[in-house]
Amino acid sequence: MEITGDPSCLTTFKKLHPATVAEGLVRNPGVVATAMHCVNAIPYVCGARPGLLTYLDLPVAAGRASLGLHRARAAGGGADR
């Protein structure tokens, strides 16, 4: 993927699909990436009005870092504190 702008960005995605089905059953990052959209939409779905809605009725779901993540990294503790 290449984005031309200021600054420009060139990103290469590797190994999103496992080499075998058995490896895919262990963990498939492609599936994880797809699931992130669903997980990040949970607050919007829970806060939506009652009734039948589609994705067009909800705001765009975007991932966010944990509020304390930058403090943990600054303290040298990493993200898993």
N, CA, C and O atoms as a Tinker XYZ file with bonds, in Angstrom:
   324  protein
     1  N      0.859000   -1.153000    0.000000    73     2
     2  CA     0.000000    0.000000    0.000000    64     1     3
     3  C      0.907000    1.217000    0.000000    63     2     4     5
     4  O      1.848000    1.300000    0.788000    81     3
     5  N      0.622000    2.149000   -0.878000    73     3     6
     6  CA     1.415000    3.369000   -0.940000    64     5     7
     7  C      0.504000    4.578000   -0.860000    63     6     8     9
     8  O     -0.482000    4.677000   -1.591000    81     7
     9  N      0.838000    5.486000    0.025000    73     7    10
    10  CA     0.100000    6.733000    0.182000    64     9    11
    11  C      1.054000    7.856000   -0.191000    63    10    12    13
    12  O      2.117000    8.004000    0.412000    81    11
    13  N      0.675000    8.639000   -1.179000    73    11    14
    14  CA     1.505000    9.749000   -1.604000    64    13    15
    15  C      0.974000   11.022000   -0.974000    63    14    16    17
    16  O     -0.202000   11.352000   -1.127000    81    15
    17  N      1.824000   11.730000   -0.277000    73    15    18
    18  CA     1.413000   12.954000    0.401000    64    17    19
    19  C      2.589000   13.526000    1.146000    63    18    20    21
    20  O      3.740000   13.276000    0.787000    81    19
    21  N      2.315000   14.280000    2.167000    73    19    22
    22  CA     3.375000   14.866000    2.978000    64    21    23
    23  C      3.115000   14.561000    4.437000    63    22    24    25
    24  O      2.336000   15.280000    5.062000    81    23
    25  N      3.718000   13.544000    5.013000    73    23    26
    26  CA     4.736000   12.668000    4.440000    64    25    27
    27  C      4.104000   11.514000    3.665000    63    26    28    29
    28  O      2.946000   11.164000    3.896000    81    27
    29  N      4.858000   10.935000    2.757000    73    27    30
    30  CA     4.415000    9.750000    2.016000    64    29    31
    31  C      4.645000    8.510000    2.870000    63    30    32    33
    32  O      5.429000    8.534000    3.819000    81    31
    33  N      3.955000    7.429000    2.526000    73    31    34
    34  CA     4.067000    6.203000    3.312000    64    33    35
    35  C      3.980000    4.997000    2.380000    63    34    36    37
    36  O      3.095000    4.926000    1.527000    81    35
    37  N      4.898000    4.055000    2.546000    73    35    38
    38  CA     4.871000    2.806000    1.798000    64    37    39
    39  C      4.850000    1.675000    2.814000    63    38    40    41
    40  O      5.775000    1.545000    3.615000    81    39
    41  N      3.802000    0.855000    2.790000    73    39    42
    42  CA     3.637000   -0.221000    3.758000    64    41    43
    43  C      3.496000   -1.546000    3.020000    63    42    44    45
    44  O      2.773000   -1.634000    2.027000    81    43
    45  N      4.178000   -2.563000    3.499000    73    43    46
    46  CA     4.069000   -3.905000    2.950000    64    45    47
    47  C      3.512000   -4.826000    4.018000    63    46    48    49
    48  O      4.069000   -4.930000    5.111000    81    47
    49  N      2.425000   -5.487000    3.704000    73    47    50
    50  CA     1.819000   -6.444000    4.615000    64    49    51
    51  C      2.319000   -7.825000    4.238000    63    50    52    53
    52  O      2.194000   -8.240000    3.086000    81    51
    53  N      2.882000   -8.535000    5.198000    73    51    54
    54  CA     3.389000   -9.874000    4.938000    64    53    55
    55  C      2.757000  -10.862000    5.905000    63    54    56    57
    56  O      2.403000  -10.533000    7.037000    81    55
    57  N      2.634000  -12.062000    5.418000    73    55    58
    58  CA     2.219000  -13.194000    6.246000    64    57    59
    59  C      0.838000  -13.015000    6.872000    63    58    60    61
    60  O      0.624000  -13.431000    8.011000    81    59
    61  N     -0.090000  -12.413000    6.158000    73    59    62
    62  CA    -1.445000  -12.305000    6.688000    64    61    63
    63  C     -2.184000  -13.633000    6.594000    63    62    64    65
    64  O     -3.105000  -13.895000    7.368000    81    63
    65  N     -1.778000  -14.467000    5.645000    73    63    66
    66  CA    -2.437000  -15.764000    5.486000    64    65    67
    67  C     -1.454000  -16.877000    5.834000    63    66    68    69
    68  O     -0.294000  -16.831000    5.423000    81    67
    69  N     -1.904000  -17.863000    6.579000    73    67    70
    70  CA    -1.012000  -18.964000    6.958000    64    69    71
    71  C     -0.684000  -19.838000    5.749000    63    70    72    73
    72  O     -1.424000  -19.871000    4.766000    81    71
    73  N      0.437000  -20.540000    5.847000    73    71    74
    74  CA     0.874000  -21.416000    4.755000    64    73    75
    75  C      0.008000  -22.669000    4.665000    63    74    76    77
    76  O     -0.185000  -23.204000    3.574000    81    75
    77  N     -0.517000  -23.145000    5.792000    73    75    78
    78  CA    -1.359000  -24.341000    5.794000    64    77    79
    79  C     -2.622000  -24.082000    6.606000    63    78    80    81
    80  O     -2.693000  -23.128000    7.380000    81    79
    81  N     -3.602000  -24.935000    6.420000    73    79    82
    82  CA    -4.842000  -24.829000    7.194000    64    81    83
    83  C     -4.557000  -25.032000    8.676000    63    82    84    85
    84  O     -5.145000  -24.356000    9.519000    81    83
    85  N     -3.666000  -25.951000    8.995000    73    83    86
    86  CA    -3.325000  -26.222000   10.396000    64    85    87
    87  C     -2.747000  -24.970000   11.069000    63    86    88    89
    88  O     -3.092000  -24.661000   12.210000    81    87
    89  N     -1.871000  -24.252000   10.361000    73    87    90
    90  CA    -1.328000  -23.014000   10.915000    64    89    91
    91  C     -2.429000  -21.973000   11.090000    63    90    92    93
    92  O     -2.421000  -21.202000   12.050000    81    91
    93  N     -3.365000  -21.957000   10.163000    73    91    94
    94  CA    -4.467000  -21.001000   10.248000    64    93    95
    95  C     -5.362000  -21.252000   11.437000    63    94    96    97
    96  O     -5.942000  -20.316000   11.987000    81    95
    97  N     -5.482000  -22.494000   11.839000    73    95    98
    98  CA    -6.301000  -22.813000   13.005000    64    97    99
    99  C     -5.638000  -22.356000   14.294000    63    98   100   101
   100  O     -6.322000  -22.126000   15.292000    81    99
   101  N     -4.320000  -22.222000   14.289000    73    99   102
   102  CA    -3.604000  -21.744000   15.468000    64   101   103
   103  C     -3.859000  -20.257000   15.642000    63   102   104   105
   104  O     -4.310000  -19.818000   16.700000    81   103
   105  N     -3.572000  -19.485000   14.612000    73   103   106
   106  CA    -3.832000  -18.042000   14.662000    64   105   107
   107  C     -3.699000  -17.485000   13.263000    63   106   108   109
   108  O     -2.716000  -17.747000   12.570000    81   107
   109  N     -4.679000  -16.725000   12.854000    73   107   110
   110  CA    -4.660000  -16.111000   11.537000    64   109   111
   111  C     -4.780000  -14.605000   11.699000    63   110   112   113
   112  O     -5.871000  -14.116000   11.995000    81   111
   113  N     -3.689000  -13.842000   11.515000    73   111   114
   114  CA    -3.756000  -12.392000   11.677000    64   113   115
   115  C     -4.772000  -11.725000   10.755000    63   114   116   117
   116  O     -5.323000  -10.679000   11.098000    81   115
   117  N     -5.027000  -12.322000    9.584000    73   115   118
   118  CA    -6.038000  -11.756000    8.689000    64   117   119
   119  C     -7.412000  -11.775000    9.330000    63   118   120   121
   120  O     -8.179000  -10.823000    9.192000    81   119
   121  N     -7.722000  -12.852000   10.027000    73   119   122
   122  CA    -8.993000  -12.960000   10.732000    64   121   123
   123  C     -9.027000  -11.968000   11.892000    63   122   124   125
   124  O    -10.055000  -11.343000   12.158000    81   123
   125  N     -7.897000  -11.831000   12.575000    73   123   126
   126  CA    -7.809000  -10.876000   13.682000    64   125   127
   127  C     -8.048000   -9.460000   13.171000    63   126   128   129
   128  O     -8.781000   -8.694000   13.798000    81   127
   129  N     -7.437000   -9.101000   12.037000    73   127   130
   130  CA    -7.612000   -7.766000   11.471000    64   129   131
   131  C     -9.070000   -7.519000   11.102000    63   130   132   133
   132  O     -9.583000   -6.416000   11.292000    81   131
   133  N     -9.735000   -8.536000   10.579000    73   131   134
   134  CA   -11.149000   -8.399000   10.227000    64   133   135
   135  C    -12.005000   -8.259000   11.488000    63   134   136   137
   136  O    -12.951000   -7.473000   11.512000    81   135
   137  N    -11.682000   -9.004000   12.511000    73   135   138
   138  CA   -12.458000   -8.966000   13.750000    64   137   139
   139  C    -12.315000   -7.637000   14.474000    63   138   140   141
   140  O    -13.208000   -7.246000   15.225000    81   139
   141  N    -11.203000   -6.933000   14.261000    73   139   142
   142  CA   -10.997000   -5.654000   14.952000    64   141   143
   143  C    -12.105000   -4.661000   14.642000    63   142   144   145
   144  O    -12.486000   -3.875000   15.510000    81   143
   145  N    -12.629000   -4.679000   13.420000    73   143   146
   146  CA   -13.721000   -3.775000   13.064000    64   145   147
   147  C    -14.949000   -4.060000   13.931000    63   146   148   149
   148  O    -15.605000   -3.137000   14.415000    81   147
   149  N    -15.247000   -5.323000   14.117000    73   147   150
   150  CA   -16.392000   -5.708000   14.940000    64   149   151
   151  C    -16.170000   -5.327000   16.401000    63   150   152   153
   152  O    -17.064000   -4.781000   17.048000    81   151
   153  N    -14.993000   -5.611000   16.908000    73   151   154
   154  CA   -14.692000   -5.314000   18.309000    64   153   155
   155  C    -14.741000   -3.815000   18.562000    63   154   156   157
   156  O    -15.285000   -3.379000   19.577000    81   155
   157  N    -14.178000   -3.017000   17.653000    73   155   158
   158  CA   -14.171000   -1.570000   17.835000    64   157   159
   159  C    -15.553000   -0.949000   17.669000    63   158   160   161
   160  O    -15.767000    0.185000   18.098000    81   159
   161  N    -16.495000   -1.664000   17.058000    73   159   162
   162  CA   -17.849000   -1.158000   16.886000    64   161   163
   163  C    -18.734000   -1.415000   18.104000    63   162   164   165
   164  O    -19.838000   -0.873000   18.175000    81   163
   165  N    -18.287000   -2.219000   19.057000    73   163   166
   166  CA   -19.115000   -2.600000   20.208000    64   165   167
   167  C    -19.695000   -1.389000   20.949000    63   166   168   169
   168  O    -20.895000   -1.383000   21.222000    81   167
   169  N    -18.903000   -0.364000   21.285000    73   167   170
   170  CA   -19.489000    0.765000   22.011000    64   169   171
   171  C    -20.607000    1.463000   21.223000    63   170   172   173
   172  O    -21.592000    1.916000   21.806000    81   171
   173  N    -20.448000    1.546000   19.900000    73   171   174
   174  CA   -21.471000    2.193000   19.074000    64   173   175
   175  C    -22.738000    1.354000   18.984000    63   174   176   177
   176  O    -23.848000    1.886000   18.990000    81   175
   177  N    -22.563000    0.045000   18.900000    73   175   178
   178  CA   -23.720000   -0.853000   18.837000    64   177   179
   179  C    -24.475000   -0.817000   20.165000    63   178   180   181
   180  O    -25.704000   -0.761000   20.180000    81   179
   181  N    -23.741000   -0.848000   21.276000    73   179   182
   182  CA   -24.392000   -0.804000   22.593000    64   181   183
   183  C    -25.103000    0.526000   22.827000    63   182   184   185
   184  O    -26.134000    0.573000   23.499000    81   183
   185  N    -24.559000    1.594000   22.279000    73   183   186
   186  CA   -25.161000    2.910000   22.482000    64   185   187
   187  C    -26.196000    3.295000   21.438000    63   186   188   189
   188  O    -26.769000    4.382000   21.509000    81   187
   189  N    -26.442000    2.419000   20.468000    73   187   190
   190  CA   -27.385000    2.733000   19.391000    64   189   191
   191  C    -28.820000    2.672000   19.889000    63   190   192   193
   192  O    -29.134000    2.007000   20.877000    81   191
   193  N    -29.672000    3.381000   19.180000    73   191   194
   194  CA   -31.103000    3.357000   19.521000    64   193   195
   195  C    -31.663000    1.957000   19.246000    63   194   196   197
   196  O    -31.124000    1.228000   18.414000    81   195
   197  N    -32.726000    1.586000   19.930000    73   195   198
   198  CA   -33.330000    0.272000   19.705000    64   197   199
   199  C    -33.877000    0.151000   18.280000    63   198   200   201
   200  O    -34.256000    1.145000   17.660000    81   199
   201  N    -33.909000   -1.049000   17.791000    73   199   202
   202  CA   -34.487000   -1.301000   16.479000    64   201   203
   203  C    -33.478000   -1.910000   15.527000    63   202   204   205
   204  O    -32.323000   -2.148000   15.880000    81   203
   205  N    -33.939000   -2.155000   14.320000    73   203   206
   206  CA   -33.104000   -2.757000   13.294000    64   205   207
   207  C    -32.272000   -1.666000   12.627000    63   206   208   209
   208  O    -32.822000   -0.733000   12.041000    81   207
   209  N    -30.956000   -1.783000   12.715000    73   207   210
   210  CA   -30.053000   -0.793000   12.140000    64   209   211
   211  C    -29.056000   -1.487000   11.225000    63   210   212   213
   212  O    -28.838000   -2.693000   11.339000    81   211
   213  N    -28.453000   -0.734000   10.323000    73   211   214
   214  CA   -27.390000   -1.249000    9.478000    64   213   215
   215  C    -26.109000   -0.487000    9.798000    63   214   216   217
   216  O    -26.117000    0.444000   10.604000    81   215
   217  N    -25.027000   -0.881000    9.172000    73   215   218
   218  CA   -23.766000   -0.180000    9.408000    64   217   219
   219  C    -23.838000    1.272000    8.943000    63   218   220   221
   220  O    -23.028000    2.092000    9.375000    81   219
   221  N    -24.781000    1.602000    8.081000    73   219   222
   222  CA   -24.947000    2.983000    7.628000    64   221   223
   223  C    -25.541000    3.874000    8.721000    63   222   224   225
   224  O    -25.417000    5.098000    8.662000    81   223
   225  N    -26.182000    3.264000    9.711000    73   223   226
   226  CA   -26.794000    4.024000   10.804000    64   225   227
   227  C    -25.820000    4.312000   11.942000    63   226   228   229
   228  O    -26.126000    5.103000   12.834000    81   227
   229  N    -24.658000    3.682000   11.917000    73   227   230
   230  CA   -23.686000    3.830000   12.992000    64   229   231
   231  C    -22.493000    4.658000   12.516000    63   230   232   233
   232  O    -22.221000    4.713000   11.316000    81   231
   233  N    -21.779000    5.302000   13.439000    73   231   234
   234  CA   -20.572000    6.023000   13.026000    64   233   235
   235  C    -19.476000    5.045000   12.610000    63   234   236   237
   236  O    -19.536000    3.857000   12.929000    81   235
   237  N    -18.493000    5.550000   11.907000    73   235   238
   238  CA   -17.364000    4.720000   11.498000    64   237   239
   239  C    -16.593000    4.309000   12.746000    63   238   240   241
   240  O    -16.206000    5.157000   13.550000    81   239
   241  N    -16.371000    3.015000   12.904000    73   239   242
   242  CA   -15.650000    2.508000   14.075000    64   241   243
   243  C    -14.154000    2.618000   13.823000    63   242   244   245
   244  O    -13.652000    2.146000   12.803000    81   243
   245  N    -13.455000    3.238000   14.745000    73   243   246
   246  CA   -12.004000    3.395000   14.626000    64   245   247
   247  C    -11.341000    2.853000   15.884000    63   246   248   249
   248  O    -11.855000    3.023000   16.990000    81   247
   249  N    -10.211000    2.209000   15.710000    73   247   250
   250  CA    -9.472000    1.697000   16.854000    64   249   251
   251  C     -8.841000    2.828000   17.651000    63   250   252   253
   252  O     -8.482000    3.864000   17.092000    81   251
   253  N     -8.710000    2.634000   18.929000    73   251   254
   254  CA    -8.099000    3.629000   19.796000    64   253   255
   255  C     -7.160000    2.930000   20.755000    63   254   256   257
   256  O     -7.415000    1.811000   21.200000    81   255
   257  N     -6.083000    3.604000   21.060000    73   255   258
   258  CA    -5.154000    3.066000   22.050000    64   257   259
   259  C     -5.736000    3.266000   23.442000    63   258   260   261
   260  O     -6.531000    4.178000   23.673000    81   259
   261  N     -5.337000    2.416000   24.347000    73   259   262
   262  CA    -5.735000    2.543000   25.739000    64   261   263
   263  C     -5.280000    3.891000   26.284000    63   262   264   265
   264  O     -4.189000    4.350000   25.947000    81   263
   265  N     -6.090000    4.530000   27.114000    73   263   266
   266  CA    -5.754000    5.847000   27.645000    64   265   267
   267  C     -4.445000    5.849000   28.418000    63   266   268   269
   268  O     -3.721000    6.844000   28.381000    81   267
   269  N     -4.120000    4.769000   29.117000    73   267   270
   270  CA    -2.904000    4.721000   29.907000    64   269   271
   271  C     -1.703000    4.154000   29.173000    63   270   272   273
   272  O     -0.631000    4.009000   29.761000    81   271
   273  N     -1.867000    3.831000   27.895000    73   271   274
   274  CA    -0.803000    3.175000   27.147000    64   273   275
   275  C      0.452000    4.036000   27.072000    63   274   276   277
   276  O      1.555000    3.536000   27.292000    81   275
   277  N      0.301000    5.314000   26.767000    73   275   278
   278  CA     1.478000    6.166000   26.627000    64   277   279
   279  C      2.194000    6.352000   27.964000    63   278   280   281
   280  O      3.418000    6.486000   27.992000    81   279
   281  N      1.453000    6.362000   29.069000    73   279   282
   282  CA     2.079000    6.503000   30.388000    64   281   283
   283  C      2.895000    5.257000   30.734000    63   282   284   285
   284  O      3.992000    5.361000   31.281000    81   283
   285  N      2.360000    4.092000   30.417000    73   283   286
   286  CA     3.052000    2.839000   30.700000    64   285   287
   287  C      4.334000    2.735000   29.880000    63   286   288   289
   288  O      5.367000    2.304000   30.392000    81   287
   289  N      4.269000    3.125000   28.626000    73   287   290
   290  CA     5.468000    3.055000   27.765000    64   289   291
   291  C      6.500000    4.091000   28.214000    63   290   292   293
   292  O      7.696000    3.802000   28.219000    81   291
   293  N      6.061000    5.279000   28.587000    73   291   294
   294  CA     6.976000    6.324000   29.043000    64   293   295
   295  C      7.696000    5.885000   30.319000    63   294   296   297
   296  O      8.852000    6.246000   30.540000    81   295
   297  N      7.019000    5.114000   31.144000    73   295   298
   298  CA     7.610000    4.651000   32.397000    64   297   299
   299  C      8.498000    3.423000   32.178000    63   298   300   301
   300  O      9.131000    2.934000   33.113000    81   299
   301  N      8.540000    2.928000   30.932000    73   299   302
   302  CA     9.371000    1.766000   30.629000    64   301   303
   303  C      8.725000    0.451000   30.956000    63   302   304   305
   304  O      9.381000   -0.590000   30.946000    81   303
   305  N      7.418000    0.487000   31.251000    73   303   306
   306  CA     6.734000   -0.738000   31.625000    64   305   307
   307  C      6.139000   -1.498000   30.474000    63   306   308   309
   308  O      5.714000   -2.638000   30.660000    81   307
   309  N      6.085000   -0.918000   29.284000    73   307   310
   310  CA     5.482000   -1.605000   28.158000    64   309   311
   311  C      3.968000   -1.487000   28.204000    63   310   312   313
   312  O      3.401000   -0.864000   29.101000    81   311
   313  N      3.322000   -2.104000   27.207000    73   311   314
   314  CA     1.870000   -1.991000   27.075000    64   313   315
   315  C      1.104000   -3.019000   27.881000    63   314   316   317
   316  O     -0.114000   -2.908000   28.019000    81   315
   317  N      1.797000   -4.027000   28.420000    73   315   318
   318  CA     1.068000   -5.112000   29.084000    64   317   319
   319  C      1.038000   -4.958000   30.600000    63   318   320   321
   320  O      0.976000   -5.956000   31.318000    81   319
   321  N      1.081000   -3.762000   31.082000    73   319   322
   322  CA     0.985000   -3.535000   32.530000    64   321   323
   323  C     -0.432000   -3.553000   32.988000    63   322   324
   324  O     -0.698000   -3.379000   34.177000    81   323
